[in-house]
Amino acid sequence: SPYMRCVQTAVQLCLCIGPNVRLMIDNELGEIYGPAIMGDDEPDPLELLRPPEDIVKYCSDHGVSSVCSRRLGTWPMWPETVSQGRLRFVKRFLQYLQRARVTGRNFVLVTHGDAVAAALSVMPAMENRPIFKVNFCGFFVAKAEVTETKQRSASTISDGEE
């Protein structure tokens, strides 16, 4: 998420995971951009978010040097409903899952409660199970069993990629 509290958490996770972790900011993993979360008046995104150069400096100052200098994804349109926001989160989460499957790489998403609930809702183990709430600092871990064939295929695809 491009919101500073998520960047702060992501920096701490990067430090724990190791020096070769790349931190990327994705606009599509931000808050629901509508009255349900933001209030009746559309906020100015420039007032909600720190400039990209400030984010890069914050990360660097806190020991994370591999930061994508541009934000990924598209900023949502106002007024976004809760349902629209959750659909945005699910689509983006599934894109990350697909990329992980193809490249054979892991990822950590740091985002907000609605996005965590939306992503969790598409996990096979959660089929037909409603998610009513994600507690503060809520998370889930998903793990795919990778066969030897998939590992060879993923390493072939990712050769030469950073």
VOMI-308080 format. One record per atom (N, C-alpha, C, CB): atom name; x, y, z; residue in one letter. Coordinates in nm, 2 decimals. Glycine has a CB too. Example, Ala and Ser with C-alpha at 12.3 -4.5 7.8 and 13.67 -1.06 7.14 Angstrom:
- N,1.32,-0.57,0.78,A
- CA,1.23,-0.45,0.78,A
- C,1.32,-0.33,0.78,A
- CB,1.13,-0.45,0.90,A
- N,1.28,-0.22,0.71,S
- CA,1.37,-0.11,0.71,S
- C,1.29,0.00,0.79,S
- CB,1.41,-0.06,0.57,S
***
This chain:
- N,0.08,-0.12,0.00,S
- CA,0.00,0.00,0.00,S
- C,0.09,0.12,0.00,S
- CB,-0.10,0.00,0.12,S
- N,0.04,0.23,-0.06,P
- CA,0.12,0.35,-0.07,P
- C,0.11,0.44,0.06,P
- CB,0.08,0.44,-0.18,P
- N,0.03,0.40,0.16,Y
- CA,0.01,0.47,0.28,Y
- C,0.12,0.45,0.37,Y
- CB,-0.13,0.43,0.35,Y
- N,0.17,0.55,0.44,M
- CA,0.29,0.55,0.52,M
- C,0.29,0.44,0.62,M
- CB,0.31,0.69,0.58,M
- N,0.18,0.42,0.69,R
- CA,0.18,0.32,0.80,R
- C,0.21,0.18,0.74,R
- CB,0.05,0.31,0.87,R
- N,0.17,0.15,0.62,C
- CA,0.20,0.03,0.55,C
- C,0.35,0.03,0.51,C
- CB,0.11,0.00,0.43,C
- N,0.40,0.14,0.46,V
- CA,0.54,0.15,0.42,V
- C,0.63,0.12,0.54,V
- CB,0.58,0.29,0.36,V
- N,0.59,0.18,0.66,Q
- CA,0.67,0.15,0.78,Q
- C,0.67,0.01,0.81,Q
- CB,0.61,0.24,0.89,Q
- N,0.56,-0.06,0.80,T
- CA,0.56,-0.20,0.83,T
- C,0.64,-0.28,0.73,T
- CB,0.41,-0.25,0.83,T
- N,0.63,-0.25,0.60,A
- CA,0.70,-0.32,0.50,A
- C,0.85,-0.30,0.52,A
- CB,0.66,-0.26,0.36,A
- N,0.90,-0.19,0.56,V
- CA,1.04,-0.17,0.59,V
- C,1.09,-0.26,0.70,V
- CB,1.07,-0.02,0.63,V
- N,1.01,-0.28,0.80,Q
- CA,1.05,-0.37,0.91,Q
- C,1.05,-0.51,0.86,Q
- CB,0.95,-0.35,1.03,Q
- N,0.96,-0.55,0.78,L
- CA,0.96,-0.69,0.72,L
- C,1.08,-0.71,0.63,L
- CB,0.83,-0.71,0.64,L
- N,1.11,-0.61,0.55,C
- CA,1.23,-0.62,0.46,C
- C,1.35,-0.64,0.54,C
- CB,1.24,-0.49,0.37,C
- N,1.37,-0.57,0.65,L
- CA,1.48,-0.58,0.74,L
- C,1.49,-0.72,0.80,L
- CB,1.48,-0.48,0.85,L
- N,1.38,-0.78,0.83,C
- CA,1.37,-0.92,0.89,C
- C,1.40,-1.02,0.78,C
- CB,1.24,-0.94,0.95,C
- N,1.35,-1.00,0.66,I
- CA,1.36,-1.11,0.56,I
- C,1.51,-1.11,0.50,I
- CB,1.27,-1.08,0.44,I
- N,1.57,-1.00,0.48,G
- CA,1.71,-1.00,0.43,G
- C,1.74,-0.89,0.34,G
- CB,1.74,-1.13,0.37,G
- N,1.86,-0.87,0.30,P
- CA,1.91,-0.76,0.22,P
- C,1.87,-0.76,0.08,P
- CB,2.06,-0.75,0.23,P
- N,1.83,-0.88,0.02,N
- CA,1.80,-0.88,-0.12,N
- C,1.65,-0.86,-0.15,N
- CB,1.84,-1.02,-0.17,N
- N,1.58,-0.82,-0.05,V
- CA,1.43,-0.79,-0.07,V
- C,1.41,-0.66,-0.14,V
- CB,1.36,-0.80,0.06,V
- N,1.33,-0.66,-0.24,R
- CA,1.29,-0.53,-0.31,R
- C,1.15,-0.49,-0.26,R
- CB,1.29,-0.55,-0.47,R
- N,1.15,-0.36,-0.22,L
- CA,1.02,-0.31,-0.17,L
- C,0.96,-0.23,-0.29,L
- CB,1.04,-0.21,-0.05,L
- N,0.83,-0.26,-0.31,M
- CA,0.75,-0.20,-0.42,M
- C,0.63,-0.14,-0.36,M
- CB,0.72,-0.29,-0.54,M
- N,0.59,-0.02,-0.40,I
- CA,0.46,0.04,-0.36,I
- C,0.36,0.02,-0.47,I
- CB,0.49,0.19,-0.32,I
- N,0.24,-0.03,-0.43,D
- CA,0.14,-0.05,-0.53,D
- C,0.01,0.02,-0.49,D
- CB,0.11,-0.21,-0.54,D
- N,-0.03,0.12,-0.58,N
- CA,-0.15,0.20,-0.55,N
- C,-0.27,0.12,-0.54,N
- CB,-0.17,0.30,-0.67,N
- N,-0.28,0.00,-0.61,E
- CA,-0.40,-0.08,-0.61,E
- C,-0.42,-0.16,-0.48,E
- CB,-0.40,-0.18,-0.72,E
- N,-0.32,-0.15,-0.39,L
- CA,-0.33,-0.22,-0.26,L
- C,-0.36,-0.12,-0.14,L
- CB,-0.21,-0.29,-0.23,L
- N,-0.40,0.01,-0.18,G
- CA,-0.43,0.11,-0.08,G
- C,-0.57,0.10,-0.03,G
- CB,-0.41,0.25,-0.14,G
- N,-0.61,0.19,0.05,E
- CA,-0.74,0.19,0.11,E
- C,-0.85,0.20,0.01,E
- CB,-0.75,0.31,0.21,E
- N,-0.97,0.16,0.05,I
- CA,-1.09,0.18,-0.03,I
- C,-1.11,0.33,-0.04,I
- CB,-1.22,0.11,0.03,I
- N,-1.11,0.38,-0.17,Y
- CA,-1.11,0.52,-0.20,Y
- C,-1.25,0.57,-0.22,Y
- CB,-1.02,0.55,-0.32,Y
- N,-1.33,0.58,-0.11,G
- CA,-1.46,0.62,-0.12,G
- C,-1.52,0.66,0.02,G
- CB,-1.55,0.51,-0.17,G
- N,-1.64,0.71,0.02,P
- CA,-1.70,0.77,0.14,P
- C,-1.70,0.67,0.26,P
- CB,-1.84,0.81,0.11,P
- N,-1.71,0.54,0.24,A
- CA,-1.71,0.45,0.35,A
- C,-1.59,0.45,0.44,A
- CB,-1.73,0.31,0.30,A
- N,-1.48,0.49,0.38,I
- CA,-1.35,0.49,0.45,I
- C,-1.30,0.64,0.46,I
- CB,-1.24,0.41,0.38,I
- N,-1.32,0.72,0.36,M
- CA,-1.25,0.85,0.35,M
- C,-1.35,0.97,0.39,M
- CB,-1.21,0.88,0.21,M
- N,-1.47,0.94,0.41,G
- CA,-1.57,1.04,0.44,G
- C,-1.64,1.09,0.31,G
- CB,-1.50,1.16,0.51,G
- N,-1.72,1.19,0.33,D
- CA,-1.81,1.23,0.22,D
- C,-1.73,1.31,0.11,D
- CB,-1.92,1.32,0.27,D
- N,-1.63,1.38,0.14,D
- CA,-1.56,1.46,0.04,D
- C,-1.43,1.38,-0.01,D
- CB,-1.52,1.59,0.10,D
- N,-1.41,1.39,-0.14,E
- CA,-1.29,1.32,-0.20,E
- C,-1.16,1.39,-0.14,E
- CB,-1.30,1.33,-0.35,E
- N,-1.08,1.31,-0.08,P
- CA,-0.95,1.37,-0.04,P
- C,-0.85,1.38,-0.16,P
- CB,-0.89,1.29,0.07,P
- N,-0.76,1.48,-0.14,D
- CA,-0.66,1.49,-0.24,D
- C,-0.55,1.39,-0.22,D
- CB,-0.59,1.64,-0.24,D
- N,-0.52,1.30,-0.32,P
- CA,-0.42,1.20,-0.30,P
- C,-0.29,1.25,-0.26,P
- CB,-0.40,1.12,-0.42,P
- N,-0.26,1.38,-0.30,L
- CA,-0.13,1.44,-0.26,L
- C,-0.12,1.47,-0.11,L
- CB,-0.10,1.56,-0.34,L
- N,-0.24,1.48,-0.05,E
- CA,-0.24,1.50,0.09,E
- C,-0.25,1.37,0.17,E
- CB,-0.37,1.59,0.13,E
- N,-0.29,1.26,0.11,L
- CA,-0.30,1.13,0.17,L
- C,-0.16,1.06,0.18,L
- CB,-0.40,1.05,0.10,L
- N,-0.08,1.09,0.07,L
- CA,0.04,1.01,0.05,L
- C,0.17,1.09,0.06,L
- CB,0.04,0.93,-0.08,L
- N,0.27,1.04,0.10,R
- CA,0.40,1.10,0.09,R
- C,0.45,1.09,-0.05,R
- CB,0.51,1.04,0.19,R
- N,0.53,1.19,-0.10,P
- CA,0.58,1.19,-0.23,P
- C,0.68,1.06,-0.25,P
- CB,0.66,1.32,-0.27,P
- N,0.69,1.01,-0.37,P
- CA,0.77,0.89,-0.38,P
- C,0.92,0.91,-0.34,P
- CB,0.77,0.85,-0.53,P
- N,0.97,1.03,-0.36,E
- CA,1.11,1.05,-0.32,E
- C,1.12,1.05,-0.16,E
- CB,1.16,1.18,-0.37,E
- N,1.02,1.09,-0.09,D
- CA,1.02,1.08,0.05,D
- C,1.01,0.94,0.10,D
- CB,0.90,1.16,0.11,D
- N,0.94,0.86,0.03,I
- CA,0.93,0.71,0.07,I
- C,1.06,0.65,0.05,I
- CB,0.82,0.64,-0.02,I
- N,1.13,0.67,-0.07,V
- CA,1.26,0.61,-0.10,V
- C,1.36,0.66,0.01,V
- CB,1.31,0.66,-0.24,V
- N,1.36,0.78,0.05,K
- CA,1.45,0.83,0.15,K
- C,1.42,0.77,0.29,K
- CB,1.44,0.99,0.17,K
- N,1.29,0.76,0.32,Y
- CA,1.25,0.69,0.45,Y
- C,1.31,0.55,0.45,Y
- CB,1.10,0.69,0.47,Y
- N,1.29,0.48,0.34,C
- CA,1.33,0.34,0.34,C
- C,1.49,0.33,0.35,C
- CB,1.29,0.27,0.20,C
- N,1.55,0.42,0.28,S
- CA,1.70,0.42,0.28,S
- C,1.75,0.45,0.42,S
- CB,1.76,0.52,0.18,S
- N,1.69,0.56,0.48,D
- CA,1.73,0.60,0.62,D
- C,1.71,0.49,0.72,D
- CB,1.65,0.72,0.66,D
- N,1.62,0.39,0.69,H
- CA,1.59,0.28,0.78,H
- C,1.65,0.15,0.73,H
- CB,1.44,0.27,0.80,H
- N,1.74,0.15,0.64,G
- CA,1.82,0.03,0.60,G
- C,1.77,-0.05,0.49,G
- CB,1.83,-0.05,0.72,G
- N,1.67,0.00,0.42,V
- CA,1.62,-0.07,0.30,V
- C,1.66,0.01,0.17,V
- CB,1.46,-0.09,0.31,V
- N,1.75,-0.05,0.10,S
- CA,1.80,0.03,-0.02,S
- C,1.74,-0.01,-0.15,S
- CB,1.95,0.01,-0.02,S
- N,1.68,-0.13,-0.16,S
- CA,1.63,-0.17,-0.28,S
- C,1.48,-0.14,-0.29,S
- CB,1.65,-0.33,-0.30,S
- N,1.45,-0.02,-0.34,V
- CA,1.31,0.03,-0.34,V
- C,1.28,0.07,-0.48,V
- CB,1.29,0.15,-0.24,V
- N,1.17,0.03,-0.53,C
- CA,1.12,0.07,-0.67,C
- C,1.08,0.21,-0.66,C
- CB,1.00,-0.02,-0.72,C
- N,1.14,0.30,-0.74,S
- CA,1.12,0.44,-0.72,S
- C,0.98,0.49,-0.78,S
- CB,1.23,0.52,-0.79,S
- N,0.92,0.41,-0.86,R
- CA,0.79,0.45,-0.91,R
- C,0.68,0.36,-0.84,R
- CB,0.78,0.44,-1.06,R
- N,0.56,0.41,-0.83,R
- CA,0.45,0.34,-0.78,R
- C,0.39,0.25,-0.88,R
- CB,0.34,0.43,-0.71,R
- N,0.35,0.13,-0.85,L
- CA,0.29,0.04,-0.94,L
- C,0.14,0.06,-0.93,L
- CB,0.33,-0.11,-0.90,L
- N,0.07,0.01,-1.03,G
- CA,-0.08,0.01,-1.02,G
- C,-0.14,0.14,-1.05,G
- CB,-0.12,-0.04,-0.89,G
- N,-0.27,0.14,-1.06,T
- CA,-0.35,0.26,-1.09,T
- C,-0.42,0.31,-0.97,T
- CB,-0.45,0.22,-1.20,T
- N,-0.42,0.44,-0.95,W
- CA,-0.50,0.50,-0.84,W
- C,-0.65,0.48,-0.86,W
- CB,-0.46,0.65,-0.82,W
- N,-0.72,0.43,-0.76,P
- CA,-0.87,0.41,-0.77,P
- C,-0.94,0.54,-0.80,P
- CB,-0.92,0.34,-0.65,P
- N,-1.06,0.52,-0.86,M
- CA,-1.15,0.63,-0.90,M
- C,-1.24,0.66,-0.78,M
- CB,-1.22,0.61,-1.03,M
- N,-1.27,0.79,-0.75,W
- CA,-1.36,0.83,-0.65,W
- C,-1.50,0.83,-0.71,W
- CB,-1.33,0.97,-0.60,W
- N,-1.61,0.80,-0.65,P
- CA,-1.62,0.74,-0.52,P
- C,-1.62,0.58,-0.54,P
- CB,-1.75,0.79,-0.44,P
- N,-1.53,0.52,-0.48,E
- CA,-1.52,0.37,-0.48,E
- C,-1.61,0.31,-0.37,E
- CB,-1.38,0.32,-0.47,E
- N,-1.69,0.22,-0.40,T
- CA,-1.77,0.15,-0.30,T
- C,-1.69,0.04,-0.23,T
- CB,-1.90,0.09,-0.36,T
- N,-1.73,-0.01,-0.12,V
- CA,-1.66,-0.11,-0.05,V
- C,-1.65,-0.23,-0.14,V
- CB,-1.73,-0.15,0.08,V
- N,-1.76,-0.27,-0.21,S
- CA,-1.76,-0.38,-0.30,S
- C,-1.66,-0.36,-0.42,S
- CB,-1.90,-0.41,-0.36,S
- N,-1.65,-0.24,-0.47,Q
- CA,-1.56,-0.22,-0.58,Q
- C,-1.41,-0.22,-0.53,Q
- CB,-1.58,-0.08,-0.64,Q
- N,-1.39,-0.17,-0.41,G
- CA,-1.26,-0.18,-0.35,G
- C,-1.21,-0.32,-0.33,G
- CB,-1.25,-0.10,-0.22,G
- N,-1.30,-0.40,-0.27,R
- CA,-1.27,-0.54,-0.25,R
- C,-1.24,-0.62,-0.38,R
- CB,-1.38,-0.61,-0.17,R
- N,-1.32,-0.59,-0.48,L
- CA,-1.29,-0.65,-0.61,L
- C,-1.15,-0.61,-0.66,L
- CB,-1.40,-0.61,-0.71,L
- N,-1.12,-0.48,-0.65,R
- CA,-0.99,-0.43,-0.69,R
- C,-0.88,-0.51,-0.61,R
- CB,-0.97,-0.28,-0.66,R
- N,-0.90,-0.53,-0.48,F
- CA,-0.80,-0.60,-0.41,F
- C,-0.78,-0.75,-0.45,F
- CB,-0.83,-0.60,-0.26,F
- N,-0.89,-0.81,-0.48,V
- CA,-0.89,-0.95,-0.52,V
- C,-0.82,-0.97,-0.65,V
- CB,-1.04,-1.01,-0.53,V
- N,-0.85,-0.88,-0.75,K
- CA,-0.79,-0.88,-0.88,K
- C,-0.64,-0.87,-0.87,K
- CB,-0.85,-0.78,-0.97,K
- N,-0.60,-0.77,-0.78,R
- CA,-0.45,-0.75,-0.77,R
- C,-0.38,-0.86,-0.70,R
- CB,-0.43,-0.62,-0.69,R
- N,-0.45,-0.91,-0.59,F
- CA,-0.39,-1.03,-0.52,F
- C,-0.37,-1.15,-0.62,F
- CB,-0.48,-1.07,-0.41,F
- N,-0.47,-1.17,-0.70,L
- CA,-0.46,-1.28,-0.80,L
- C,-0.35,-1.26,-0.90,L
- CB,-0.59,-1.31,-0.87,L
- N,-0.33,-1.13,-0.94,Q
- CA,-0.21,-1.10,-1.03,Q
- C,-0.08,-1.13,-0.96,Q
- CB,-0.22,-0.95,-1.07,Q
- N,-0.07,-1.10,-0.83,Y
- CA,0.05,-1.13,-0.76,Y
- C,0.07,-1.28,-0.75,Y
- CB,0.05,-1.07,-0.62,Y
- N,-0.03,-1.36,-0.72,L
- CA,-0.02,-1.50,-0.71,L
- C,0.02,-1.56,-0.85,L
- CB,-0.16,-1.56,-0.68,L
- N,-0.03,-1.51,-0.95,Q
- CA,0.01,-1.56,-1.09,Q
- C,0.16,-1.53,-1.11,Q
- CB,-0.08,-1.49,-1.20,Q
- N,0.20,-1.41,-1.08,R
- CA,0.34,-1.37,-1.10,R
- C,0.43,-1.46,-1.02,R
- CB,0.36,-1.22,-1.06,R
- N,0.39,-1.49,-0.89,A
- CA,0.47,-1.58,-0.81,A
- C,0.48,-1.72,-0.87,A
- CB,0.41,-1.58,-0.66,A
- N,0.37,-1.76,-0.92,R
- CA,0.37,-1.90,-0.98,R
- C,0.46,-1.90,-1.10,R
- CB,0.22,-1.93,-1.02,R
- N,0.46,-1.80,-1.18,V
- CA,0.54,-1.80,-1.30,V
- C,0.69,-1.78,-1.27,V
- CB,0.49,-1.69,-1.40,V
- N,0.72,-1.70,-1.18,T
- CA,0.86,-1.67,-1.15,T
- C,0.92,-1.76,-1.04,T
- CB,0.87,-1.52,-1.11,T
- N,0.83,-1.83,-0.97,G
- CA,0.88,-1.91,-0.86,G
- C,0.93,-1.83,-0.74,G
- CB,0.99,-2.00,-0.91,G
- N,0.89,-1.71,-0.73,R
- CA,0.93,-1.62,-0.62,R
- C,0.82,-1.59,-0.52,R
- CB,0.98,-1.48,-0.68,R
- N,0.86,-1.56,-0.40,N
- CA,0.76,-1.53,-0.29,N
- C,0.73,-1.38,-0.29,N
- CB,0.81,-1.58,-0.16,N
- N,0.63,-1.34,-0.22,F
- CA,0.60,-1.20,-0.20,F
- C,0.53,-1.19,-0.07,F
- CB,0.51,-1.15,-0.32,F
- N,0.54,-1.06,-0.02,V
- CA,0.46,-1.02,0.10,V
- C,0.39,-0.90,0.07,V
- CB,0.56,-1.00,0.23,V
- N,0.26,-0.90,0.09,L
- CA,0.18,-0.78,0.07,L
- C,0.15,-0.71,0.20,L
- CB,0.05,-0.81,-0.01,L
- N,0.17,-0.59,0.21,V
- CA,0.14,-0.51,0.33,V
- C,0.03,-0.41,0.29,V
- CB,0.27,-0.43,0.39,V
- N,-0.09,-0.43,0.35,T
- CA,-0.20,-0.35,0.30,T
- C,-0.30,-0.33,0.42,T
- CB,-0.27,-0.42,0.19,T
- N,-0.42,-0.31,0.39,H
- CA,-0.52,-0.27,0.49,H
- C,-0.62,-0.39,0.51,H
- CB,-0.60,-0.14,0.45,H
- N,-0.70,-0.38,0.62,G
- CA,-0.79,-0.49,0.66,G
- C,-0.88,-0.53,0.55,G
- CB,-0.87,-0.45,0.77,G
- N,-0.94,-0.44,0.48,D
- CA,-1.03,-0.48,0.37,D
- C,-0.96,-0.56,0.26,D
- CB,-1.10,-0.36,0.31,D
- N,-0.84,-0.52,0.23,A
- CA,-0.76,-0.60,0.13,A
- C,-0.72,-0.74,0.18,A
- CB,-0.64,-0.52,0.09,A
- N,-0.69,-0.75,0.31,V
- CA,-0.65,-0.88,0.37,V
- C,-0.78,-0.97,0.36,V
- CB,-0.60,-0.86,0.51,V
- N,-0.89,-0.92,0.40,A
- CA,-1.02,-0.99,0.40,A
- C,-1.05,-1.04,0.25,A
- CB,-1.13,-0.92,0.46,A
- N,-1.04,-0.95,0.16,A
- CA,-1.07,-0.98,0.02,A
- C,-0.98,-1.09,-0.03,A
- CB,-1.06,-0.85,-0.07,A
- N,-0.85,-1.07,-0.01,A
- CA,-0.75,-1.18,-0.05,A
- C,-0.78,-1.31,0.01,A
- CB,-0.61,-1.13,-0.03,A
- N,-0.80,-1.31,0.14,L
- CA,-0.83,-1.43,0.21,L
- C,-0.96,-1.50,0.16,L
- CB,-0.85,-1.41,0.36,L
- N,-1.05,-1.42,0.12,S
- CA,-1.18,-1.48,0.07,S
- C,-1.17,-1.56,-0.05,S
- CB,-1.28,-1.36,0.05,S
- N,-1.06,-1.54,-0.13,V
- CA,-1.05,-1.62,-0.25,V
- C,-0.96,-1.75,-0.23,V
- CB,-0.99,-1.54,-0.36,V
- N,-0.91,-1.77,-0.11,M
- CA,-0.83,-1.88,-0.08,M
- C,-0.92,-2.01,-0.08,M
- CB,-0.75,-1.87,0.05,M
- N,-0.88,-2.12,-0.14,P
- CA,-0.97,-2.24,-0.14,P
- C,-1.02,-2.28,0.00,P
- CB,-0.90,-2.35,-0.20,P
- N,-0.94,-2.27,0.10,A
- CA,-0.98,-2.31,0.23,A
- C,-1.09,-2.23,0.29,A
- CB,-0.86,-2.31,0.33,A
- N,-1.11,-2.11,0.23,M
- CA,-1.21,-2.02,0.29,M
- C,-1.34,-2.02,0.21,M
- CB,-1.16,-1.87,0.29,M
- N,-1.35,-2.11,0.11,E
- CA,-1.47,-2.12,0.03,E
- C,-1.60,-2.14,0.12,E
- CB,-1.46,-2.24,-0.07,E
- N,-1.69,-2.05,0.09,N
- CA,-1.82,-2.05,0.16,N
- C,-1.81,-2.02,0.31,N
- CB,-1.89,-2.19,0.15,N
- N,-1.70,-1.95,0.34,R
- CA,-1.69,-1.91,0.48,R
- C,-1.68,-1.75,0.48,R
- CB,-1.56,-1.97,0.55,R
- N,-1.77,-1.69,0.54,P
- CA,-1.77,-1.54,0.54,P
- C,-1.66,-1.49,0.63,P
- CB,-1.91,-1.48,0.58,P
- N,-1.60,-1.37,0.59,I
- CA,-1.50,-1.31,0.68,I
- C,-1.57,-1.18,0.72,I
- CB,-1.37,-1.28,0.60,I
- N,-1.59,-1.17,0.85,F
- CA,-1.66,-1.05,0.91,F
- C,-1.56,-0.94,0.95,F
- CB,-1.74,-1.09,1.02,F
- N,-1.44,-0.97,0.99,K
- CA,-1.35,-0.87,1.04,K
- C,-1.21,-0.92,1.03,K
- CB,-1.39,-0.84,1.18,K
- N,-1.12,-0.83,1.01,V
- CA,-0.97,-0.85,1.02,V
- C,-0.92,-0.76,1.13,V
- CB,-0.90,-0.83,0.88,V
- N,-0.87,-0.83,1.23,N
- CA,-0.82,-0.75,1.35,N
- C,-0.70,-0.67,1.31,N
- CB,-0.78,-0.84,1.46,N
- N,-0.67,-0.57,1.39,F
- CA,-0.55,-0.48,1.37,F
- C,-0.43,-0.57,1.35,F
- CB,-0.54,-0.38,1.49,F
- N,-0.35,-0.55,1.26,C
- CA,-0.23,-0.62,1.22,C
- C,-0.26,-0.77,1.18,C
- CB,-0.14,-0.63,1.34,C
- N,-0.38,-0.79,1.13,G
- CA,-0.42,-0.92,1.09,G
- C,-0.35,-0.96,0.96,G
- CB,-0.57,-0.93,1.06,G
- N,-0.33,-1.09,0.95,F
- CA,-0.25,-1.14,0.83,F
- C,-0.29,-1.29,0.81,F
- CB,-0.10,-1.13,0.85,F
- N,-0.25,-1.34,0.69,F
- CA,-0.26,-1.48,0.67,F
- C,-0.13,-1.52,0.58,F
- CB,-0.39,-1.52,0.60,F
- N,-0.10,-1.64,0.59,V
- CA,0.01,-1.69,0.51,V
- C,-0.04,-1.80,0.42,V
- CB,0.13,-1.75,0.60,V
- N,-0.01,-1.79,0.29,A
- CA,-0.05,-1.89,0.19,A
- C,0.08,-1.96,0.14,A
- CB,-0.14,-1.83,0.08,A
- N,0.07,-2.08,0.12,K
- CA,0.19,-2.16,0.07,K
- C,0.14,-2.25,-0.03,K
- CB,0.26,-2.23,0.19,K
- N,0.21,-2.25,-0.14,A
- CA,0.19,-2.34,-0.25,A
- C,0.29,-2.45,-0.25,A
- CB,0.18,-2.27,-0.39,A
- N,0.25,-2.57,-0.27,E
- CA,0.35,-2.68,-0.28,E
- C,0.40,-2.68,-0.42,E
- CB,0.28,-2.82,-0.25,E
- N,0.53,-2.67,-0.44,V
- CA,0.59,-2.66,-0.57,V
- C,0.65,-2.79,-0.61,V
- CB,0.69,-2.54,-0.57,V
- N,0.62,-2.84,-0.72,T
- CA,0.68,-2.97,-0.77,T
- C,0.81,-2.94,-0.83,T
- CB,0.58,-3.04,-0.87,T
- N,0.89,-3.04,-0.85,E
- CA,1.02,-3.03,-0.91,E
- C,1.01,-2.97,-1.05,E
- CB,1.10,-3.16,-0.91,E
- N,0.91,-3.01,-1.12,T
- CA,0.89,-2.97,-1.26,T
- C,0.86,-2.82,-1.26,T
- CB,0.77,-3.04,-1.33,T
- N,0.77,-2.77,-1.17,K
- CA,0.74,-2.63,-1.16,K
- C,0.87,-2.55,-1.12,K
- CB,0.63,-2.60,-1.06,K
- N,0.95,-2.60,-1.03,Q
- CA,1.07,-2.53,-0.99,Q
- C,1.16,-2.51,-1.11,Q
- CB,1.14,-2.61,-0.88,Q
- N,1.18,-2.62,-1.19,R
- CA,1.27,-2.61,-1.31,R
- C,1.21,-2.50,-1.41,R
- CB,1.28,-2.74,-1.38,R
- N,1.08,-2.51,-1.43,S
- CA,1.01,-2.42,-1.52,S
- C,1.03,-2.27,-1.47,S
- CB,0.86,-2.45,-1.53,S
- N,1.00,-2.25,-1.34,A
- CA,1.01,-2.12,-1.28,A
- C,1.16,-2.06,-1.29,A
- CB,0.97,-2.11,-1.14,A
- N,1.26,-2.15,-1.27,S
- CA,1.39,-2.10,-1.27,S
- C,1.43,-2.07,-1.42,S
- CB,1.49,-2.21,-1.21,S
- N,1.38,-2.14,-1.51,T
- CA,1.41,-2.11,-1.65,T
- C,1.34,-1.97,-1.69,T
- CB,1.35,-2.22,-1.75,T
- N,1.22,-1.95,-1.65,I
- CA,1.15,-1.82,-1.68,I
- C,1.22,-1.71,-1.61,I
- CB,1.01,-1.83,-1.63,I
- N,1.27,-1.72,-1.49,S
- CA,1.33,-1.61,-1.41,S
- C,1.48,-1.59,-1.44,S
- CB,1.31,-1.63,-1.27,S
- N,1.54,-1.68,-1.51,D
- CA,1.69,-1.65,-1.54,D
- C,1.70,-1.52,-1.61,D
- CB,1.74,-1.77,-1.64,D
- N,1.80,-1.44,-1.56,G
- CA,1.83,-1.31,-1.61,G
- C,1.74,-1.20,-1.56,G
- CB,1.82,-1.32,-1.76,G
- N,1.63,-1.24,-1.49,E
- CA,1.54,-1.13,-1.43,E
- C,1.60,-1.09,-1.30,E
- CB,1.39,-1.18,-1.42,E
- N,1.57,-0.97,-1.26,E
- CA,1.61,-0.92,-1.13,E
- C,1.51,-0.95,-1.02,E
- CB,1.64,-0.77,-1.13,E
***
